[in-house]
Amino acid sequence: MTYAQLDLYLTKFSIEELGLVLLLGRHGTGKSESVRRALSVPDAADHIVQNAVRTPLYVEGHMQPFGLYRQLWEYRNQPIILDDLDRLYADPDCVRLLKPLCNTVKNKRLYWLTNLTMNEGVVPPTFTTSSNVILIANEWKSLNPNVRALEDRAIILHFDPPNEEMHRKVGEWFDDPEVYEFDGQIMTLAPTISMRHYCKGAQLRRAGFDDWRTSLLQMVIPDAREASIIAVQHDPRLLSEQDRVEQFIALTKCSRATYFRLKSRLARR
């Protein structure tokens, strides 16, 4: 799935043509930011007029079940975004709350029948809402029948863009040409690359680290020796092959023969 395809689904969700979406994908792809942008989620510091024109509720990470119930009441009939669902859906009380919220009918009825609602008088023990819902997670585990019921009701999007697609997307907003060019050179050698790698590289370079390429490669390439090979190949301070061999040996304590063997292996990829 490309970013353009993801944006199309999110646009349909924003105009209420989709009721329940489960967005799954590895971290660092910008999926949460795509949702925030498509639904115009305000920053935390912004003044929010609740129940105005489709003001979304954005919940990131863990929340106590009653706290979530209260938020769903305050944002009833508004879009609901539950991010980092991996932790939230592990709580049985949260799952019991999510099950009616994620029903396929237009108007859903939620309940919280305890002293917190029966006697407090602020949040009602039951209410209806027409909110449509996006669930965002890095992975999905069908832990029990209630969790599987959520999965069965949702339109499931598996978002795992290839490195080339992510590189193109990052180019729309990234402001460090040197780091961007370097990431473009190494992305075909990395199993997966994250948007956060671009930001980390820019942070290291601005901080004045001459070996920022080596540091970045060690985050991206699982094999430390291969990372060192690539780093010395792209280090502008190393002007000859002998310089690169010596730097590789200094970094890895490996032999000259290992350098040429690994370099040949990488060249065949």
TAMO-V497923 format. One record per backbone hydrogen bond with DSSP energy under -0.5 kcal/mol. NH is the residue of the N-H (numbers start at 1). CO is the residue of the C=O. If there is no record, write none. Layout:
NH;CO, NH;CO
This chain:
6;2, 7;3, 8;4, 9;5, 10;6, 11;7, 12;8, 13;9, 14;10, 15;11, 16;13, 17;12, 18;12, 21;133, 22;155, 23;21, 23;135, 24;22, 24;157, 25;137, 29;26, 34;30, 35;31, 36;32, 37;33, 38;34, 39;35, 40;37, 41;36, 46;43, 49;47, 50;48, 52;49, 54;52, 56;54, 57;79, 58;56, 59;57, 59;81, 60;58, 61;83, 68;64, 69;65, 70;66, 71;67, 72;68, 73;69, 74;70, 75;71, 76;73, 78;75, 80;132, 81;57, 82;80, 82;134, 83;59, 83;81, 85;136, 87;84, 88;84, 89;85, 90;87, 91;88, 92;90, 95;91, 96;92, 97;93, 98;94, 99;95, 100;96, 101;97, 102;98, 103;100, 108;106, 108;129, 110;108, 110;127, 112;125, 114;112, 117;114, 118;114, 119;115, 120;115, 121;117, 124;122, 127;110, 129;108, 133;19, 134;80, 135;21, 136;82, 137;23, 143;141, 148;144, 149;145, 150;146, 151;147, 152;148, 153;149, 154;150, 154;151, 155;20, 156;154, 157;22, 157;155, 158;156, 159;24, 159;157, 160;158, 166;162, 167;163, 168;164, 169;165, 170;166, 171;167, 172;169, 173;170, 174;170, 177;175, 180;176, 181;177, 182;178, 183;179, 184;180, 185;181, 186;182, 187;183, 189;186, 190;186, 190;187, 195;28, 197;194, 198;194, 199;195, 200;196, 201;197, 202;198, 203;199, 204;200, 205;201, 206;202, 207;203, 208;205, 209;204, 210;208, 212;209, 215;211, 216;212, 217;213, 218;214, 219;215, 219;216, 220;216, 221;217, 222;220, 224;222, 227;223, 228;224, 229;225, 230;226, 231;227, 232;228, 233;229, 234;230, 234;231, 235;232, 236;234, 238;235, 239;237, 244;240, 245;241, 246;242, 247;243, 248;244, 249;245, 250;246, 251;247, 252;248, 253;249, 259;255, 260;256, 261;257, 262;258, 263;259, 264;260, 265;261, 266;262, 267;263, 268;264, 268;265, 269;266
